[in-house]
């Protein structure tokens, strides 16, 4: 009998998987990353975009590795927009105390501000390489163009947050300066979410969560343990393979017909909720 991928993870790898799968609630733990370890904290921030006059399209790029996000709002989804850069959650603390950071788990949640009966439009999402969206400066592609990069889409939903969780790539294991996109953009991943056709000027509320491991600046006088390395026999690739084996769509609820009640999503009836809860508790 071939063992399931989850059964091949040790306890530390299971803890790392939980941080990727549930960044908002998972117990903070070491990740299955190479290199030295640092201090770990969960940071959260919220903002509203797309509330300007006539605006009905919004594109958001979230880089947990840089702890920064970028957005473009337009009047019409085919219009070329301009990126605006915003520091990510906990930016003041991280900027004042960290010499380098890396993310152990992150997600982007979105809720439309329009009333339920007025909600309309489509949401598109993906986890893609930073290089695939080009330089995040100056003029950006239209929301229609960015939507073509996304492999999940559905109707904008007001009943529960639309959520996409981050999947790290190889260079995301490395500590990076805060608020700086990785130089190896082809091996670093970002979250992309695109909203098209929501009621004009109603806006979308975005909630950013980032579990950040950080190394202190020298002038803080905080002694750190060095050369601890990966606490698990598993790598981050094993963790990602295990999560995919459990559910190929674990990283986003966008476009799903029925969502787990345990995760706070809408569900298709009592039996569907019970089955979803049983499947979730099998791992968690």
BALOBA-1460 file (C-alpha; in Angstrom, 3 decimals):
// residues 284
<rec num="1" residu="x" x="0.000" y="0.000" z="0.000"/>
<rec num="2" residu="x" x="1.401" y="3.385" z="-1.006"/>
<rec num="3" residu="x" x="1.478" y="5.810" z="1.976"/>
<rec num="4" residu="x" x="-0.335" y="9.113" z="1.645"/>
<rec num="5" residu="x" x="1.818" y="12.197" z="1.262"/>
<rec num="6" residu="x" x="0.613" y="13.610" z="4.592"/>
<rec num="7" residu="x" x="1.687" y="10.444" z="6.391"/>
<rec num="8" residu="x" x="5.258" y="11.022" z="5.234"/>
<rec num="9" residu="x" x="5.540" y="14.393" z="6.996"/>
<rec num="10" residu="x" x="7.071" y="14.585" z="10.443"/>
<rec num="11" residu="x" x="5.577" y="16.751" z="13.200"/>
<rec num="12" residu="x" x="7.533" y="19.877" z="12.268"/>
<rec num="13" residu="x" x="6.522" y="19.548" z="8.626"/>
<rec num="14" residu="x" x="2.859" y="19.148" z="9.607"/>
<rec num="15" residu="x" x="3.137" y="22.373" z="11.634"/>
<rec num="16" residu="x" x="4.687" y="24.120" z="8.621"/>
<rec num="17" residu="x" x="1.867" y="22.840" z="6.411"/>
<rec num="18" residu="x" x="-0.736" y="24.251" z="8.796"/>
<rec num="19" residu="x" x="0.837" y="27.715" z="8.555"/>
<rec num="20" residu="x" x="0.527" y="27.619" z="4.759"/>
<rec num="21" residu="x" x="-2.984" y="26.184" z="4.831"/>
<rec num="22" residu="x" x="-4.386" y="28.410" z="7.587"/>
<rec num="23" residu="x" x="-2.164" y="31.499" z="8.044"/>
<rec num="24" residu="x" x="-4.836" y="33.301" z="10.071"/>
<rec num="25" residu="x" x="-5.119" y="30.715" z="12.853"/>
<rec num="26" residu="x" x="-2.244" y="28.209" z="12.747"/>
<rec num="27" residu="x" x="0.130" y="27.928" z="15.692"/>
<rec num="28" residu="x" x="3.418" y="29.637" z="14.871"/>
<rec num="29" residu="x" x="6.222" y="27.168" z="14.279"/>
<rec num="30" residu="x" x="9.424" y="26.699" z="12.326"/>
<rec num="31" residu="x" x="9.075" y="26.238" z="8.588"/>
<rec num="32" residu="x" x="10.785" y="23.531" z="6.575"/>
<rec num="33" residu="x" x="13.230" y="26.072" z="5.218"/>
<rec num="34" residu="x" x="16.985" y="25.971" z="4.810"/>
<rec num="35" residu="x" x="19.205" y="28.514" z="6.514"/>
<rec num="36" residu="x" x="19.176" y="30.165" z="9.915"/>
<rec num="37" residu="x" x="16.029" y="30.721" z="11.903"/>
<rec num="38" residu="x" x="14.704" y="33.970" z="13.307"/>
<rec num="39" residu="x" x="11.812" y="35.274" z="15.373"/>
<rec num="40" residu="x" x="8.230" y="34.648" z="14.244"/>
<rec num="41" residu="x" x="5.166" y="36.891" z="14.409"/>
<rec num="42" residu="x" x="1.783" y="37.053" z="12.672"/>
<rec num="43" residu="x" x="0.855" y="40.458" z="11.227"/>
<rec num="44" residu="x" x="-2.506" y="41.577" z="9.818"/>
<rec num="45" residu="x" x="-3.673" y="44.711" z="7.960"/>
<rec num="46" residu="x" x="-6.866" y="45.752" z="6.161"/>
<rec num="47" residu="x" x="-7.638" y="48.344" z="3.485"/>
<rec num="48" residu="x" x="-10.423" y="49.313" z="1.068"/>
<rec num="49" residu="x" x="-9.797" y="49.936" z="-2.638"/>
<rec num="50" residu="x" x="-12.013" y="50.559" z="-5.649"/>
<rec num="51" residu="x" x="-14.175" y="53.154" z="-3.934"/>
<rec num="52" residu="x" x="-13.249" y="56.058" z="-6.206"/>
<rec num="53" residu="x" x="-15.722" y="57.656" z="-8.585"/>
<rec num="54" residu="x" x="-16.689" y="55.209" z="-11.315"/>
<rec num="55" residu="x" x="-14.099" y="52.589" z="-10.319"/>
<rec num="56" residu="x" x="-15.302" y="49.049" z="-10.965"/>
<rec num="57" residu="x" x="-12.075" y="47.084" z="-11.541"/>
<rec num="58" residu="x" x="-9.236" y="46.315" z="-9.142"/>
<rec num="59" residu="x" x="-6.000" y="44.332" z="-9.431"/>
<rec num="60" residu="x" x="-3.915" y="43.403" z="-6.375"/>
<rec num="61" residu="x" x="-0.470" y="41.830" z="-6.235"/>
<rec num="62" residu="x" x="0.665" y="40.657" z="-2.786"/>
<rec num="63" residu="x" x="4.288" y="39.681" z="-2.149"/>
<rec num="64" residu="x" x="4.614" y="38.092" z="1.325"/>
<rec num="65" residu="x" x="8.367" y="37.732" z="0.768"/>
<rec num="66" residu="x" x="8.749" y="41.491" z="0.387"/>
<rec num="67" residu="x" x="5.884" y="42.143" z="2.840"/>
<rec num="68" residu="x" x="4.429" y="44.615" z="0.366"/>
<rec num="69" residu="x" x="1.461" y="44.781" z="-1.952"/>
<rec num="70" residu="x" x="0.627" y="46.658" z="-5.120"/>
<rec num="71" residu="x" x="-2.774" y="47.670" z="-6.464"/>
<rec num="72" residu="x" x="-4.335" y="49.305" z="-9.495"/>
<rec num="73" residu="x" x="-7.931" y="50.584" z="-9.655"/>
<rec num="74" residu="x" x="-9.575" y="51.615" z="-12.923"/>
<rec num="75" residu="x" x="-12.848" y="52.730" z="-14.449"/>
<rec num="76" residu="x" x="-13.377" y="49.789" z="-16.771"/>
<rec num="77" residu="x" x="-11.468" y="46.500" z="-16.816"/>
<rec num="78" residu="x" x="-9.840" y="47.139" z="-20.192"/>
<rec num="79" residu="x" x="-8.196" y="50.375" z="-19.084"/>
<rec num="80" residu="x" x="-4.458" y="50.479" z="-18.380"/>
<rec num="81" residu="x" x="-3.823" y="51.328" z="-14.734"/>
<rec num="82" residu="x" x="-0.917" y="52.449" z="-12.585"/>
<rec num="83" residu="x" x="0.524" y="50.462" z="-9.680"/>
<rec num="84" residu="x" x="0.539" y="51.981" z="-6.228"/>
<rec num="85" residu="x" x="2.935" y="50.402" z="-3.712"/>
<rec num="86" residu="x" x="1.879" y="49.852" z="-0.085"/>
<rec num="87" residu="x" x="3.906" y="48.369" z="2.782"/>
<rec num="88" residu="x" x="2.489" y="45.113" z="4.099"/>
<rec num="89" residu="x" x="1.141" y="44.213" z="7.554"/>
<rec num="90" residu="x" x="3.468" y="45.005" z="10.446"/>
<rec num="91" residu="x" x="5.603" y="47.209" z="8.208"/>
<rec num="92" residu="x" x="6.481" y="49.701" z="10.948"/>
<rec num="93" residu="x" x="7.709" y="46.986" z="13.287"/>
<rec num="94" residu="x" x="9.539" y="45.057" z="10.599"/>
<rec num="95" residu="x" x="11.132" y="48.159" z="9.101"/>
<rec num="96" residu="x" x="12.442" y="49.295" z="12.481"/>
<rec num="97" residu="x" x="13.687" y="45.941" z="13.744"/>
<rec num="98" residu="x" x="14.433" y="43.466" z="10.958"/>
<rec num="99" residu="x" x="17.555" y="43.099" z="8.862"/>
<rec num="100" residu="x" x="15.883" y="40.389" z="6.812"/>
<rec num="101" residu="x" x="12.512" y="38.660" z="6.591"/>
<rec num="102" residu="x" x="10.843" y="35.664" z="5.015"/>
<rec num="103" residu="x" x="7.232" y="34.518" z="5.062"/>
<rec num="104" residu="x" x="6.106" y="31.224" z="6.624"/>
<rec num="105" residu="x" x="2.498" y="31.592" z="5.486"/>
<rec num="106" residu="x" x="0.291" y="34.339" z="4.095"/>
<rec num="107" residu="x" x="-3.114" y="34.963" z="2.583"/>
<rec num="108" residu="x" x="-5.228" y="37.641" z="0.968"/>
<rec num="109" residu="x" x="-8.931" y="37.805" z="1.841"/>
<rec num="110" residu="x" x="-11.431" y="40.014" z="-0.013"/>
<rec num="111" residu="x" x="-14.986" y="41.077" z="0.753"/>
<rec num="112" residu="x" x="-17.105" y="43.379" z="-1.452"/>
<rec num="113" residu="x" x="-18.605" y="46.434" z="0.231"/>
<rec num="114" residu="x" x="-21.755" y="46.519" z="-1.909"/>
<rec num="115" residu="x" x="-25.024" y="45.333" z="-0.407"/>
<rec num="116" residu="x" x="-25.835" y="41.684" z="-1.003"/>
<rec num="117" residu="x" x="-28.530" y="42.314" z="-3.618"/>
<rec num="118" residu="x" x="-26.243" y="44.749" z="-5.448"/>
<rec num="119" residu="x" x="-23.187" y="42.504" z="-5.587"/>
<rec num="120" residu="x" x="-21.982" y="41.689" z="-9.091"/>
<rec num="121" residu="x" x="-18.836" y="40.967" z="-11.043"/>
<rec num="122" residu="x" x="-16.119" y="38.343" z="-11.340"/>
<rec num="123" residu="x" x="-13.039" y="37.538" z="-9.279"/>
<rec num="124" residu="x" x="-9.894" y="35.937" z="-10.726"/>
<rec num="125" residu="x" x="-6.922" y="34.659" z="-8.751"/>
<rec num="126" residu="x" x="-3.659" y="32.742" z="-8.962"/>
<rec num="127" residu="x" x="-0.317" y="32.235" z="-7.246"/>
<rec num="128" residu="x" x="2.264" y="33.104" z="-9.895"/>
<rec num="129" residu="x" x="5.929" y="33.989" z="-10.139"/>
<rec num="130" residu="x" x="6.827" y="37.610" z="-9.535"/>
<rec num="131" residu="x" x="8.470" y="37.709" z="-12.969"/>
<rec num="132" residu="x" x="5.218" y="36.852" z="-14.744"/>
<rec num="133" residu="x" x="3.621" y="40.226" z="-13.993"/>
<rec num="134" residu="x" x="6.609" y="42.341" z="-15.013"/>
<rec num="135" residu="x" x="8.044" y="45.360" z="-13.169"/>
<rec num="136" residu="x" x="5.646" y="46.719" z="-10.551"/>
<rec num="137" residu="x" x="6.372" y="50.322" z="-11.437"/>
<rec num="138" residu="x" x="4.724" y="52.752" z="-13.796"/>
<rec num="139" residu="x" x="1.888" y="51.627" z="-16.037"/>
<rec num="140" residu="x" x="0.450" y="48.174" z="-15.402"/>
<rec num="141" residu="x" x="-1.510" y="45.826" z="-17.674"/>
<rec num="142" residu="x" x="-5.289" y="46.148" z="-17.660"/>
<rec num="143" residu="x" x="-7.368" y="44.025" z="-15.299"/>
<rec num="144" residu="x" x="-8.579" y="42.069" z="-18.332"/>
<rec num="145" residu="x" x="-4.959" y="41.196" z="-19.213"/>
<rec num="146" residu="x" x="-4.031" y="40.231" z="-15.655"/>
<rec num="147" residu="x" x="-7.135" y="38.049" z="-15.364"/>
<rec num="148" residu="x" x="-5.715" y="35.868" z="-18.136"/>
<rec num="149" residu="x" x="-2.863" y="34.848" z="-15.799"/>
<rec num="150" residu="x" x="-5.326" y="33.419" z="-13.289"/>
<rec num="151" residu="x" x="-6.336" y="29.766" z="-13.185"/>
<rec num="152" residu="x" x="-9.252" y="30.176" z="-10.744"/>
<rec num="153" residu="x" x="-12.262" y="32.424" z="-11.157"/>
<rec num="154" residu="x" x="-15.840" y="32.817" z="-10.010"/>
<rec num="155" residu="x" x="-18.521" y="35.292" z="-9.078"/>
<rec num="156" residu="x" x="-17.694" y="37.968" z="-6.515"/>
<rec num="157" residu="x" x="-19.068" y="36.550" z="-3.279"/>
<rec num="158" residu="x" x="-20.377" y="38.514" z="-0.316"/>
<rec num="159" residu="x" x="-21.377" y="35.583" z="1.928"/>
<rec num="160" residu="x" x="-17.804" y="34.775" z="2.963"/>
<rec num="161" residu="x" x="-14.335" y="36.217" z="2.279"/>
<rec num="162" residu="x" x="-12.811" y="35.257" z="-1.052"/>
<rec num="163" residu="x" x="-9.415" y="33.915" z="-0.022"/>
<rec num="164" residu="x" x="-6.153" y="32.982" z="-1.718"/>
<rec num="165" residu="x" x="-3.228" y="31.554" z="0.224"/>
<rec num="166" residu="x" x="0.379" y="31.941" z="-0.757"/>
<rec num="167" residu="x" x="2.586" y="29.094" z="-2.008"/>
<rec num="168" residu="x" x="6.337" y="29.738" z="-1.561"/>
<rec num="169" residu="x" x="8.848" y="29.148" z="-4.353"/>
<rec num="170" residu="x" x="12.507" y="28.215" z="-3.959"/>
<rec num="171" residu="x" x="13.997" y="31.681" z="-3.415"/>
<rec num="172" residu="x" x="11.261" y="32.523" z="-0.899"/>
<rec num="173" residu="x" x="13.202" y="30.406" z="1.595"/>
<rec num="174" residu="x" x="15.880" y="33.119" z="1.690"/>
<rec num="175" residu="x" x="15.783" y="36.097" z="4.027"/>
<rec num="176" residu="x" x="15.145" y="39.299" z="2.059"/>
<rec num="177" residu="x" x="15.325" y="43.006" z="2.963"/>
<rec num="178" residu="x" x="11.844" y="44.236" z="3.976"/>
<rec num="179" residu="x" x="9.720" y="45.949" z="1.293"/>
<rec num="180" residu="x" x="12.055" y="44.881" z="-1.528"/>
<rec num="181" residu="x" x="10.938" y="42.436" z="-4.208"/>
<rec num="182" residu="x" x="13.281" y="39.419" z="-4.530"/>
<rec num="183" residu="x" x="16.002" y="39.804" z="-7.118"/>
<rec num="184" residu="x" x="15.373" y="36.238" z="-8.315"/>
<rec num="185" residu="x" x="11.815" y="37.013" z="-9.419"/>
<rec num="186" residu="x" x="11.448" y="33.819" z="-11.473"/>
<rec num="187" residu="x" x="11.689" y="31.692" z="-8.309"/>
<rec num="188" residu="x" x="9.569" y="33.860" z="-6.021"/>
<rec num="189" residu="x" x="5.776" y="33.708" z="-5.852"/>
<rec num="190" residu="x" x="3.102" y="36.347" z="-5.357"/>
<rec num="191" residu="x" x="-0.691" y="36.303" z="-4.897"/>
<rec num="192" residu="x" x="-2.663" y="37.903" z="-7.718"/>
<rec num="193" residu="x" x="-6.350" y="38.808" z="-7.344"/>
<rec num="194" residu="x" x="-8.391" y="40.686" z="-9.952"/>
<rec num="195" residu="x" x="-11.927" y="41.999" z="-9.462"/>
<rec num="196" residu="x" x="-13.975" y="43.067" z="-12.497"/>
<rec num="197" residu="x" x="-17.461" y="44.493" z="-12.734"/>
<rec num="198" residu="x" x="-18.303" y="45.216" z="-9.093"/>
<rec num="199" residu="x" x="-20.756" y="48.109" z="-8.524"/>
<rec num="200" residu="x" x="-18.972" y="51.358" z="-9.334"/>
<rec num="201" residu="x" x="-17.343" y="53.125" z="-6.368"/>
<rec num="202" residu="x" x="-18.519" y="50.456" z="-3.911"/>
<rec num="203" residu="x" x="-15.015" y="49.151" z="-3.192"/>
<rec num="204" residu="x" x="-13.471" y="45.884" z="-2.017"/>
<rec num="205" residu="x" x="-12.188" y="45.332" z="1.538"/>
<rec num="206" residu="x" x="-8.841" y="43.500" z="1.514"/>
<rec num="207" residu="x" x="-7.312" y="41.767" z="4.526"/>
<rec num="208" residu="x" x="-3.617" y="40.832" z="4.371"/>
<rec num="209" residu="x" x="-2.103" y="38.249" z="6.724"/>
<rec num="210" residu="x" x="1.597" y="37.426" z="6.869"/>
<rec num="211" residu="x" x="3.469" y="35.112" z="9.248"/>
<rec num="212" residu="x" x="6.910" y="36.688" z="9.184"/>
<rec num="213" residu="x" x="10.174" y="35.201" z="10.370"/>
<rec num="214" residu="x" x="12.648" y="38.018" z="10.924"/>
<rec num="215" residu="x" x="16.288" y="38.495" z="11.879"/>
<rec num="216" residu="x" x="17.021" y="41.497" z="14.142"/>
<rec num="217" residu="x" x="19.114" y="44.508" z="13.256"/>
<rec num="218" residu="x" x="22.531" y="44.606" z="14.877"/>
<rec num="219" residu="x" x="21.831" y="47.770" z="16.891"/>
<rec num="220" residu="x" x="18.947" y="46.146" z="18.821"/>
<rec num="221" residu="x" x="21.291" y="44.048" z="20.933"/>
<rec num="222" residu="x" x="19.222" y="40.874" z="20.429"/>
<rec num="223" residu="x" x="21.358" y="37.748" z="20.351"/>
<rec num="224" residu="x" x="20.247" y="35.101" z="17.878"/>
<rec num="225" residu="x" x="21.032" y="31.421" z="17.527"/>
<rec num="226" residu="x" x="22.725" y="30.693" z="14.237"/>
<rec num="227" residu="x" x="23.033" y="27.671" z="11.995"/>
<rec num="228" residu="x" x="19.942" y="25.912" z="13.318"/>
<rec num="229" residu="x" x="18.855" y="24.969" z="9.804"/>
<rec num="230" residu="x" x="15.778" y="22.990" z="8.777"/>
<rec num="231" residu="x" x="14.110" y="21.536" z="11.916"/>
<rec num="232" residu="x" x="12.461" y="18.776" z="9.872"/>
<rec num="233" residu="x" x="13.640" y="15.855" z="7.786"/>
<rec num="234" residu="x" x="11.192" y="17.152" z="5.155"/>
<rec num="235" residu="x" x="11.690" y="20.081" z="2.803"/>
<rec num="236" residu="x" x="9.201" y="22.760" z="1.843"/>
<rec num="237" residu="x" x="8.681" y="20.848" z="-1.410"/>
<rec num="238" residu="x" x="7.462" y="17.826" z="0.579"/>
<rec num="239" residu="x" x="5.057" y="20.108" z="2.444"/>
<rec num="240" residu="x" x="3.635" y="21.556" z="-0.787"/>
<rec num="241" residu="x" x="3.271" y="18.092" z="-2.302"/>
<rec num="242" residu="x" x="1.417" y="16.898" z="0.792"/>
<rec num="243" residu="x" x="-1.016" y="19.814" z="0.712"/>
<rec num="244" residu="x" x="-1.676" y="19.263" z="-2.975"/>
<rec num="245" residu="x" x="-2.266" y="15.559" z="-2.349"/>
<rec num="246" residu="x" x="-4.800" y="16.430" z="0.344"/>
<rec num="247" residu="x" x="-6.612" y="18.925" z="-1.896"/>
<rec num="248" residu="x" x="-5.318" y="20.305" z="-5.231"/>
<rec num="249" residu="x" x="-7.319" y="23.483" z="-4.577"/>
<rec num="250" residu="x" x="-6.276" y="23.977" z="-0.946"/>
<rec num="251" residu="x" x="-4.808" y="27.404" z="-1.697"/>
<rec num="252" residu="x" x="-8.018" y="29.236" z="-2.706"/>
<rec num="253" residu="x" x="-11.788" y="29.070" z="-2.260"/>
<rec num="254" residu="x" x="-12.448" y="31.174" z="-5.376"/>
<rec num="255" residu="x" x="-14.689" y="29.308" z="-7.793"/>
<rec num="256" residu="x" x="-15.585" y="26.502" z="-5.396"/>
<rec num="257" residu="x" x="-19.225" y="25.501" z="-5.294"/>
<rec num="258" residu="x" x="-19.209" y="24.411" z="-1.661"/>
<rec num="259" residu="x" x="-16.803" y="25.538" z="1.018"/>
<rec num="260" residu="x" x="-15.827" y="24.066" z="4.346"/>
<rec num="261" residu="x" x="-17.791" y="25.408" z="7.312"/>
<rec num="262" residu="x" x="-14.689" y="24.818" z="9.423"/>
<rec num="263" residu="x" x="-12.939" y="27.449" z="7.306"/>
<rec num="264" residu="x" x="-15.855" y="29.864" z="7.613"/>
<rec num="265" residu="x" x="-17.002" y="29.413" z="4.006"/>
<rec num="266" residu="x" x="-20.502" y="28.875" z="2.613"/>
<rec num="267" residu="x" x="-21.518" y="25.235" z="2.229"/>
<rec num="268" residu="x" x="-23.974" y="23.112" z="0.286"/>
<rec num="269" residu="x" x="-26.224" y="21.776" z="3.036"/>
<rec num="270" residu="x" x="-25.809" y="19.985" z="6.354"/>
<rec num="271" residu="x" x="-24.291" y="16.791" z="4.958"/>
<rec num="272" residu="x" x="-21.853" y="18.772" z="2.829"/>
<rec num="273" residu="x" x="-20.778" y="20.742" z="5.893"/>
<rec num="274" residu="x" x="-20.335" y="17.598" z="7.950"/>
<rec num="275" residu="x" x="-18.250" y="15.921" z="5.253"/>
<rec num="276" residu="x" x="-16.089" y="19.022" z="4.790"/>
<rec num="277" residu="x" x="-15.475" y="19.279" z="8.523"/>
<rec num="278" residu="x" x="-14.507" y="15.594" z="8.726"/>
<rec num="279" residu="x" x="-12.064" y="15.966" z="5.842"/>
<rec num="280" residu="x" x="-10.488" y="19.043" z="7.390"/>
<rec num="281" residu="x" x="-10.053" y="17.523" z="10.847"/>
<rec num="282" residu="x" x="-8.356" y="14.477" z="9.335"/>
<rec num="283" residu="x" x="-5.261" y="16.597" z="8.869"/>
<rec num="284" residu="x" x="-5.736" y="19.432" z="11.380"/>
